[in-house]
Amino acid sequence: MTHLEGRQSVLAALQARLRRFQVVLLRQGLHQEQVQDILDAAAANNTPIRWAAREELDALTHGATHGGVVAICSPRPLTTVEHLFELVDRATRPPLILLLEGVDDARNLGFTLRSAEAFGASAVLIKKHLWDFDEVEISRPASGAFERLPLVQIEDVAPLRELQKRGTRIFGAIANARRAVYDAPLAEACILVVGGEKRGISGAVRDLCDQLITIPTVAGASSLPLAHAAALLLGEAARQRRPNS
C-alpha cells in the first residue's frame, strides 16, 4: 500500500476509482462541510473514514501540507498499451498524445500531466525504464490529473509504430528543426514528443518521427524546461483544434 495526501489528490483518486482504498484519514477539528465532497466520494466507494490527530497525519506524510486529508491506498495502476489502442480506435476526435523521454523529476512530471489534461491530451506515454517516482510528488502538482489521465509505460518504439499504422503522426520537438510548431498540422491525430533536458529525444524515436518541429525562442536563449516545452506544444495543438481556428 501507499498513501496520498491533500484534498485534491485524494478526491480525484476516489472519483477515478482506479485504486483500492484501505482508509481515508481526516484531521480532527476539520468541519464536516470542509470535506463533504471527500465524505461523499468515500461513501460511494465504501471506503472507511477515520478522524485522526494532526500528529498522526504528519508522521505519515511528507510534511505538514496535507491539509488534513490523507488516504492509505494501492498504487495507481497505469494504462496498458492495449487499452491505449482501444482508446485511439474509439476516439471521436483526433487523439492528442504526449510522449515524454527523459523526465527525471516527479514534480515536473506532475506539472506536465496537469498541463496535458488541461489542453485535452488523450494520454501521456513514458519510457518504462524511467519510471521510479514517488506518487505523492507526482500527485500534488498534478492537481488530480495523475488519477484521471491515461498514463502508459512503453518499453520500446513498437507501440509508436502501431499508432502510426492507426493514422497517428509523430512530431518530435528539437532545438534546431526547420519547421516551427505553429506551422505543424497538430489538429490531426498526433503524438508530440518532448525529450529530456540531458539527452533530448532518443535516436530510435527520432528516426520514427514523421516531422521534427521546434519552439521558436529569442536568439541566445537557453532551451526550455521539459514541463514548459510540453505545455507550449500542447497549447498550440489545442489552439489549432478550436472550431474557429
C-alpha positions in Angstrom: 0.0 0.0 0.0 1.0 3.6 -0.5 -0.6 6.9 0.6 -1.9 10.1 -1.0 -2.0 13.4 0.7 -4.0 16.6 0.1 -7.7 17.1 -0.5 -7.4 17.5 -4.3 -5.3 14.3 -4.8 -7.5 12.1 -2.5 -10.8 13.4 -4.0 -9.6 12.8 -7.6 -8.4 9.3 -6.7 -11.7 8.4 -5.0 -13.7 9.7 -8.0 -11.4 7.9 -10.6 -11.9 4.6 -8.8 -8.7 3.1 -10.1 -7.2 2.4 -6.6 -8.1 0.2 -3.7 -8.6 2.2 -0.6 -7.9 1.0 2.9 -9.0 4.1 4.7 -9.2 7.9 4.4 -7.8 9.8 7.4 -9.2 13.3 8.2 -7.7 15.6 10.7 -9.6 16.0 13.9 -11.1 19.5 14.1 -12.0 19.9 10.4 -15.6 21.0 9.9 -17.6 18.4 8.0 -18.6 20.9 5.3 -14.9 21.4 4.5 -14.6 17.8 3.5 -18.1 16.9 2.5 -17.1 16.0 -1.0 -14.4 13.6 0.4 -17.0 12.0 2.7 -19.5 11.6 -0.2 -16.9 10.1 -2.5 -15.6 7.7 0.2 -19.2 6.6 0.9 -19.7 5.9 -2.8 -16.6 3.7 -2.8 -17.4 2.0 0.5 -14.2 3.4 1.8 -13.8 3.8 5.6 -13.2 7.2 7.1 -11.2 7.7 10.3 -10.7 11.0 12.2 -7.1 11.3 13.4 -4.8 13.7 15.2 -2.6 16.1 13.3 0.5 14.4 14.7 -0.6 11.0 13.2 -1.1 12.6 9.7 2.2 14.5 9.9 4.0 11.3 10.7 2.5 9.5 7.6 3.1 12.3 5.1 5.9 14.3 3.5 5.3 17.3 5.7 2.5 19.4 7.2 1.0 20.5 3.8 -1.5 17.6 3.6 -4.4 19.9 4.6 -5.8 17.3 7.0 -6.6 14.7 4.3 -4.6 11.5 3.8 -5.6 8.2 2.1 -4.0 4.8 2.5 -4.4 3.0 -0.8 -2.9 0.9 -3.5 -0.6 2.4 -6.1 -2.3 4.0 -9.1 -2.5 1.3 -11.9 -1.1 2.5 -15.2 -3.0 2.2 -18.5 -1.9 -0.7 -20.7 -0.7 -0.3 -24.3 -3.7 -2.5 -25.4 -6.1 -0.1 -23.6 -4.4 2.8 -25.3 -5.0 1.3 -28.7 -8.7 0.9 -27.8 -8.9 4.5 -26.7 -7.4 5.6 -30.0 -9.7 3.4 -32.1 -12.8 4.6 -30.2 -11.9 8.2 -30.2 -14.5 10.7 -31.6 -11.9 13.4 -32.2 -8.3 13.1 -33.4 -6.2 11.8 -30.5 -3.6 14.1 -29.0 -0.9 12.0 -27.2 2.2 13.3 -25.4 5.4 11.2 -25.2 8.0 12.2 -22.6 11.5 11.0 -23.0 14.0 11.6 -20.1 11.8 13.2 -17.5 13.6 12.6 -14.2 11.7 14.8 -11.7 8.4 13.7 -10.1 7.1 17.2 -9.7 7.9 18.2 -13.3 6.0 15.1 -14.4 3.1 16.1 -12.2 3.0 19.6 -13.6 3.2 18.2 -17.1 0.3 15.9 -16.5 -1.7 18.8 -15.3 -1.0 20.8 -18.5 -1.7 17.7 -20.6 -5.1 17.3 -19.1 -5.9 21.0 -19.3 -5.1 21.1 -23.1 -7.1 17.9 -23.9 -4.4 15.3 -24.2 -5.8 11.8 -24.8 -2.9 10.1 -23.0 0.7 10.5 -21.8 3.4 8.0 -22.7 6.6 7.5 -20.7 9.5 5.0 -21.1 9.1 2.1 -18.7 12.7 2.0 -17.5 12.4 5.7 -16.4 9.5 5.0 -14.1 10.8 5.3 -10.5 8.8 8.1 -9.0 7.2 8.9 -5.6 3.5 9.0 -6.3 2.9 11.8 -3.7 5.4 14.0 -5.5 3.6 13.5 -8.8 0.1 13.7 -7.4 0.3 17.1 -5.6 1.4 19.2 -8.6 -0.8 17.2 -11.0 -3.9 18.5 -9.2 -5.9 15.4 -9.9 -4.7 14.8 -13.5 -2.5 11.9 -12.3 -5.6 10.0 -11.4 -7.7 10.9 -14.4 -5.4 11.0 -17.4 -4.3 7.7 -19.1 -0.6 7.2 -18.4 1.1 4.5 -20.3 4.6 2.9 -19.9 6.2 1.8 -23.1 9.3 -0.4 -23.3 10.3 0.3 -26.9 9.0 2.0 -30.1 6.7 -0.8 -31.2 3.6 0.9 -29.7 4.5 4.0 -31.6 4.8 2.1 -34.9 1.3 0.6 -34.2 -0.1 4.0 -33.5 1.3 5.3 -36.8 -0.5 2.4 -38.6 -3.7 3.7 -37.0 -3.2 7.1 -38.6 -1.3 8.9 -35.8 1.6 11.1 -36.9 4.6 11.7 -34.6 6.1 15.2 -34.2 9.4 15.4 -32.3 10.4 18.7 -30.7 14.1 19.6 -31.1 16.0 22.8 -30.9 17.1 23.3 -34.5 14.3 21.9 -36.6 13.3 23.9 -39.7 9.6 23.9 -39.1 8.1 25.8 -36.2 5.4 24.2 -34.0 3.0 26.9 -35.2 3.3 25.6 -38.8 2.8 21.9 -38.0 -0.6 20.3 -38.6 -1.4 19.5 -34.9 -5.2 19.4 -35.4 -4.8 15.8 -36.8 -4.2 12.7 -34.8 -0.7 13.1 -33.4 2.0 12.3 -30.8 4.0 15.1 -29.5 7.5 14.0 -28.4 9.4 16.1 -25.8 12.9 15.0 -24.8 14.6 15.3 -21.5 16.9 18.2 -20.8 20.0 16.0 -20.6 19.8 13.8 -23.7 16.8 15.0 -25.7 14.9 12.6 -27.9 16.4 9.2 -28.4 17.7 8.2 -31.8 15.1 5.4 -32.1 12.2 7.7 -31.6 13.7 10.5 -33.7 14.0 8.0 -36.6 10.3 7.2 -36.3 9.2 10.9 -36.3 7.1 12.0 -39.3 8.3 15.5 -38.7 10.7 17.4 -36.4 9.5 20.8 -35.1 10.9 23.5 -32.9 9.5 26.1 -30.4 11.0 29.4 -31.6 12.9 31.3 -28.9 14.9 34.5 -28.8 18.4 34.1 -30.2 20.8 33.1 -27.5 18.1 31.9 -25.0 18.7 28.5 -23.4 16.4 25.6 -24.1 13.0 25.4 -22.3 12.4 23.0 -19.4 10.6 19.9 -20.3 7.4 20.8 -18.5 7.3 24.2 -20.2 8.0 22.9 -23.6 5.3 20.3 -23.3 2.8 22.9 -22.2 3.6 25.1 -25.2 3.3 22.3 -27.7 0.0 21.1 -26.2 -1.3 24.6 -26.0 -0.6 25.1 -29.7 -2.3 21.8 -30.6 -5.3 22.9 -28.5 -5.4 26.2 -30.3 -5.4 24.6 -33.7 -8.2 22.2 -32.6 -10.6 25.1 -31.7 -13.6 25.2 -34.1 -12.8 28.7 -35.4 -9.0 28.5 -35.5 
